[in-house]
């Protein structure tokens, strides 16, 4: 599971929650522009892991509940991928 897949899952959960990007930003203590940029899921500078987790929490996305048992180990790899992307 790659960072883009996780963000896609967060976007899907956002749509189910009916929350606006402003509501998510307020709950996650982030700027609305940051939420907008991340949820567009475009290539480029990746967000910090904490920012992704904050947005995921604001929309009720469950990392473990959205993966298979073997996929849980892939989350650890995805976290590493996010950090490696940030270092580039």
Residue pairs with C-beta under 8 A, 6 or more apart in sequence:
1 67
1 71
1 74
1 75
1 77
1 78
2 78
2 81
3 46
3 52
3 78
3 81
3 82
3 85
4 41
5 78
6 52
6 56
6 63
6 75
6 78
7 38
7 39
7 41
7 52
8 41
9 61
9 66
10 39
10 52
10 55
10 56
10 59
10 61
11 39
11 41
13 56
13 59
13 60
13 61
14 24
14 39
14 59
17 59
17 60
19 27
19 58
19 59
21 32
21 35
21 36
21 39
22 32
22 35
23 58
24 30
24 35
24 55
24 58
24 59
25 31
25 32
25 34
25 35
27 57
27 58
28 35
28 51
28 54
28 55
28 57
28 58
29 54
30 51
30 54
30 55
34 47
34 51
35 55
37 47
38 47
38 51
38 52
38 55
39 55
45 85
45 86
46 82
46 85
46 86
47 82
48 82
48 86
49 79
49 82
49 83
52 82
55 61
56 63
63 75
64 72
64 75
67 74
67 75
